[in-house]
Amino acid sequence: MSGQVSDRGSGLLSRWSVSPNSLWGPVDPAADAGYEEDRPKRKGFFTDTSICIGCKACEVACKEWNDVPADHFDMTATSYDNSHSLNANQWRHVAFIEQPRTPPADLGMPTMRTGQETGAVADPASTDEADKPDFRWLMSSDVCKHCTHAACLDVCPTGSLFRSEFGTVVVQDDICNGCGYCVPACPYGVIDRRKGPDGSKNVGIAQKCTLCYDRLDAGQAPACAQACPTQSIQYGDVEELRERADARVQKLHEAGIMDARLYGNDPDDGVGGTGAFFLLLDEPEVYGFPPDPVVTTKDLPAMFNRAGAAAAALLVGAALAFVGRRP
């Protein structure tokens, strides 16, 4: 893989010299990276959290296919979630968020009674609040967003991170030098350097979801989407997924679930839209998402220009001072 695409990795200055307006307005990230017209359509994920059941099949499938270490499974005493967050050893993370129920956020699914009966299922059409639990679970399978404007690509000094022909962002393990510049550059806190366990491959190397680049190249769906039993994780062409997501939100609104909203699907947001976006049932902060993400390298070209102008002014001043001292 690295021999085929390592020249696609581009630094910050070269990116702006090729595409000076790439941070303004919707763009096709694969075309922006220099791929020809016969490239495939941009691929991505639409995650519908309203039908996620928290089974974590996506986590297991991701680890098995990508040979990600199966460690860091510990109970925190604050949640039933035992995988905690995205990191170098957790490319998919299913969050368990327990909330007091706020009527009428009822998805119309059967719920267990909270009374003395055991094994009875409440009538979803019942208006009796005693028949409904006093809390709800919000579950969401998080993943790398594969941003349109990816700061991790901008700061990578070796070209280890590259934009694939599918519009996704992939790490080449054999080129990464472990500098870690990409870690603070990510506005979502996704990418991380692998710290262990002992004996694992790629320790010290930046790791994250590749959207199963090897499977895409073979015409297959990513492992997590293939394993999801409820189709909460949907894979396909990004533009088609956005249409599907809009229709799903409209359907939930018609059912009275007005909290349903999309996150990451807007091409005019601070990262140009993402290749992996979500249907949420609450504010993004509840799920651990930044409410208004912005590509962290947005201001670097202006900063570079100002620093260059300041350095030039200092040189001119030093030259004038030197000339003024000559007899």
Secondary structure, DSSP 4 states (H G I P E B T S, - for coil): -HHHHGGG---HHHHHHH-TTTTSS---HHHHTT--TTPPPPEEEEEEGGG-----HHHHHHHHHHT---------SS-S-SS-S-BTTBSSEEEEEEEE--TT---S---B-SSS-SS-B--TT---GGGS-SEEEEEEEE----BSS-HHHHH-SSS-EEE-TTS-EEE-TTT-----THHHH-TT---EE---STT-TTTTSEE-----HHHHHTT---HHHHH-SS--EEEEEHHHHHHHHHHHHHHHHHTT-TT-EEES--TTSBTS-BSEEEEESS-GGGGT--SS-B-TTTTHHHHHHHHHHHHHHHHHHHHHHHHHH--
